[in-house]
Each structure stands twice: as structure tokens, then as C-alpha cells.
Amino acid sequence: MSQLGVGKEVLSYCNKCKLTLAHLVMTMKSDTIIGKVQCKTCQNTHAYKDPSNVKASKTKKGKTTKKSTSADSISDIWMNRVASSSSKSQKYSIKAKFELGDIIDHPKFGPGVIDKLIDADKIQVIFRHDIKTLIHNK
């Protein structure tokens, strides 16, 4: 008996999110072949894409950017910055003032490292999977 069916959860590659995420099966082509799925993150409905068959996207020729020339991913950059920082982790608060290189513990995004002071009240923080601009010193 098949574990697949309409309403079941499967992993599929989402072109809109550009990630392999949890999806709900919307239609089945047969008892064993999934037709359409709906992304549980962005709610986009699309044809099922087996995550093991998705190839990495190619970079455009002729244009090079700082991010595409760097071999490090955000996760690698985050790991290196956390390892090289000598400050203790501080709980993030909009009222607290942070300095370059400080490690913060954000309730939603997790641990991060202050990468850039943008304004007197804005900071750029590198988290494990993303880079965010946050407010501080209010």
C-alpha cells in the first residue's frame, strides 16, 4: 500500500523559494506518481520536483558579483565570524547597543554576529542561514 496520497506531506523543490521544502500533495497522476504540490512556506502550487533530481543553478556568464566569486556560503561565513569573535553572546534587544563583532542571540533567527554598523540605530547581522538588518540603540 502506498504512503503517498492527496493531502500527504512530501519534500519537493520549490522554484519560488529556491529550496527543498515540505509540500502538500494536491494531485496524483497515479497511485505512485505525484502530480501537483503546494509549498507550505510560500503557498505556491506547482508540479512535483523530486529534490534528488534538482541540479544546482548555473551563474550567468559575463557578470561576476562579490557573492558569486566567493566560495564561502553564508553558513561558512557565519561559522568563521563566530569562531573568531572573542565577545560573549548577548540577548538581542532593540534597546541594547551593539558593536562590530558582537555575538547576539535573537529569539527568532538564533545566534548572529554583528557584521556592519549601518547607522546609529541599524546593524547588519550575519545569522547561520541569512543576513538581516536589525534596529538597536533605541
C-alpha positions in Angstrom: 0.0 0.0 0.0 1.4 3.4 -1.0 2.1 6.1 1.6 1.6 8.8 -1.0 -1.8 10.5 -1.5 -3.6 13.8 -1.7 -3.2 15.8 1.5 0.0 14.0 2.5 3.3 15.9 3.1 6.3 15.3 0.9 9.6 17.0 0.2 9.8 18.8 -3.1 12.0 21.5 -4.7 10.2 24.9 -4.8 11.3 27.2 -7.6 9.9 30.2 -5.9 11.7 29.6 -2.6 14.7 28.0 -4.4 14.9 25.4 -1.6 13.8 21.8 -0.9 10.8 22.3 1.5 7.8 20.5 2.8 4.8 20.5 0.4 1.3 19.1 0.5 0.3 16.8 -2.3 -2.6 18.4 -4.3 -3.0 15.9 -7.2 -1.8 12.4 -8.0 -1.1 11.2 -11.6 -1.3 7.6 -10.5 -1.0 5.6 -7.2 2.7 6.2 -7.1 3.3 9.4 -9.1 2.8 12.8 -7.6 1.2 15.4 -9.9 1.0 18.9 -8.2 2.1 20.0 -4.8 1.6 23.2 -2.7 4.6 24.7 -0.8 3.8 25.0 2.9 6.1 28.0 3.1 5.1 30.3 0.2 1.8 28.6 -0.7 2.8 28.3 -4.4 1.3 25.4 -6.3 3.5 23.7 -8.9 4.4 20.3 -10.4 6.2 18.0 -8.1 10.0 18.2 -8.4 12.0 15.4 -6.9 14.7 17.1 -4.7 17.3 14.4 -5.7 16.9 15.4 -9.4 17.3 19.1 -9.0 20.6 20.4 -10.2 22.4 23.5 -8.8 21.6 26.6 -10.8 24.4 28.0 -13.1 25.7 31.5 -12.7 25.2 33.9 -15.6 28.3 34.4 -17.9 29.8 37.8 -18.2 28.7 39.2 -14.9 30.6 38.5 -11.7 29.5 39.7 -8.3 31.1 39.5 -4.9 28.8 36.8 -3.8 29.3 34.5 -6.8 33.1 34.8 -6.7 33.2 33.8 -3.0 33.4 30.1 -2.4 32.1 30.6 1.2 28.4 30.2 1.9 26.6 32.3 4.4 26.8 29.4 6.9 30.6 29.2 6.4 31.0 33.0 6.9 28.8 32.8 10.0 30.8 29.9 11.4 34.2 31.7 10.8 32.9 35.0 12.4 31.6 33.2 15.5 34.8 31.3 15.9 37.0 34.4 15.5 34.9 36.6 17.9 36.0 36.9 21.5 32.8 38.5 22.9 30.2 36.7 24.9 26.7 36.2 23.4 24.2 38.9 24.3 20.5 38.6 24.2 19.1 40.8 21.3 17.0 43.8 22.3 16.0 46.8 20.3 17.1 48.9 23.3 20.6 47.4 23.6 23.6 48.9 21.8 25.9 46.6 19.9 29.3 47.0 18.5 31.1 45.4 15.4 31.9 41.8 16.1 29.4 41.3 19.0 27.6 38.0 19.1 23.8 38.3 19.7 21.2 35.7 20.4 18.0 36.6 18.5 14.7 34.9 19.6 13.7 34.2 16.0 16.9 34.0 13.9 19.2 32.4 16.6 22.8 33.4 17.1 24.3 36.0 14.9 27.4 38.2 14.5 27.3 42.0 14.0 28.9 42.5 10.6 28.4 46.1 9.9 27.2 49.3 11.7 24.8 50.9 9.2 23.5 53.9 11.1 23.5 54.9 14.8 20.4 52.7 15.1 20.9 50.0 12.4 23.2 47.0 12.3 23.8 44.2 9.7 23.9 40.8 11.4 25.1 37.5 9.8 22.9 34.6 11.0 23.6 31.0 10.2 21.3 31.0 7.1 20.7 34.7 6.3 21.9 38.2 6.6 19.5 40.6 8.3 19.4 44.4 9.1 18.2 45.0 12.6 17.5 48.0 14.8 19.3 48.7 18.0 20.2 51.5 20.4 16.6 52.9 20.7 
